[in-house]
């Protein structure tokens, strides 16, 4: 990685953090010791200054069989003519096998009330990520945001959730 930073600056960036504790931490340190900064921000007459970088991954767990829960990575909602909702959820569960897989997802209200559940009866090992919908979900009129959560056959509910704002509310 190459970047330009003013002399003596340290930059730390925290990348996306997943609810299951996996976080990627990227630390970039600019060390320009002994150089006086010119008016244009560097001491080399305008040439790029390489930045010393150190990348570190905290709690790396990208091996599929170490992931305990599916992640809901997207969701959509459509209001039906009868006032019920069709919710479509996109699930990522790269560890799926016939023995262990994402076996359901559900729609939760802000108070934790369960409005609907979509049971999945088989693995989706060859279809990652995958999207499934559930029709006929009744959501109270005063609720404008729901949470979609996945379930693992062995470990239960958990993983990355998706907050879905209902259209026209």
N, C-alpha and C positions, 0 to 999 in steps of 0.2 A: 504494500500500500504506500502511495506517495501522497503527501498533503502539504499544504503551506499553512503554517501557523506563525503568529508573531513570536518573537524571541521570548523564552521563559514561560510560555503558556503550556498548560497541561489540559488535555481534553479526555473526558471519560464519557462513554456512551453505553447505556444499558439497553440492550435489545429486548425484543418481546419476551415476556415471561409467561409461561404456561401455568395453569392452576395446579398441575401435578408436581410443581417444584423445579421444572427444568427452566433454566435461565441461561442466556448467553451473554457474557460480559466481554465487551471489546474495549481495550484500553489503548489509547494512543498517546504517546509522550513525545513532546518536541523538546529536544535538547540542543540548544544553540549556545553552549557555554563559550564565553570569551568573545562573543560577537556583539557589537553595538548595533542596535536597530536603526536603520536609516528611515527617512521620512516615508518611504514607500512600503515599510513593513518588513524588510529583510536587509541583511547586511552583505548581500552578494551582488548588488547592482541590478536587481530585478530577475535574476535567475532562480528557478525553483530550488527550494531547499528540501532535501529528503528528510522525512520525519522518522525517527526510530519508533517502531510499533511493536507491541506485544499483544497477541491475541490469546484469550483464555476462555475456555468453556467451563462453566460451573455446573456440576451435576450432570455431565453429559450422559444421556440415556436415549440414544436414538436407535438402539437395537430393538427391532419390532417386538420381540418377546418380553422386553422389559417394560413396555408401556402397559399400564394397568387398566386404563379406561379409554373409550373412544372419545374423540373430540368432535364437537359440532362446529363446523367451519363456515356454514352459511345457512340461512333460512329465509323463507318467503311466506307471505300470508295473502290469502285472497278471500274476500267476503262473498259468500254465496247468497242467492236470492232469498233463502229461508232464514237469513240472519246468522247462520253458523259459518265457521271458518275452515278453509282448507290450508293446512300448514305443510310446507315442503321443507325438509331438513337434509342438509348435506353432511355426511358423517365420514370421518377419517379414522380408520382402525386398521393400520397396516399389519397388525399382528394376527388378523383373522385367519382361522383354520376351522375345519369342521368341529374340532374339540372345544374351541374357545373363540368367541366372536362378539361383536356388538349385537346384542339381541333385542334392543328396544331404544326408543327415544320418547321423551315426554315434553309437554308444554306446561309450564308453571306460571302462576300469577305472582305478583309482587309480594304477596303474603305467603307464598309457598304452596298455595292450593293447586292441585293437579287438575288441569282442564281436559287433557287428552293424552293418550299414549298410543304409540305405534309399535306393535310387536314385530320383530324381525325373526323369521323362523329358520334362517340358514346363514352361513357365513358369506361374505362378499370378498373373499381373498383375491379374486381375479378382477375385481371392480372397485378400485380405490382411487379417490374417494367415491362414494355413491350417494345418490339422492332418492329419497322416498317421501311420499306424502300421506297425509291422513285427512279425511273429510269429516264433516259433521262435528267439529269441535266447537262447543259452546263457551264463549268468553264473555263475561259480564261487560255491559256497555261502558262502565266507568274505568275499565282497564285499557290502557293504551300501549303498554309494553309488557311482553311476556318473555320468559327465558326458556330456551330449548336445551335439554340436557340428555346425554346419552347414557346407556347402561351396558356394562360388560357382563357376559354370561357368568363368569366366575367371581368378579369383584363388585358387582352392583353398580349403583349410580355414581357418576363422577366424570372427571375429565374436563376439557374445555367446553364451556357453555356459550350460547349465542343469545344476546339480547335482541329481540325483534320488536321494532316499533310497528304497530298495526296501522295500515294505511287508513286515511279518512277518519282518524280519531283525534 
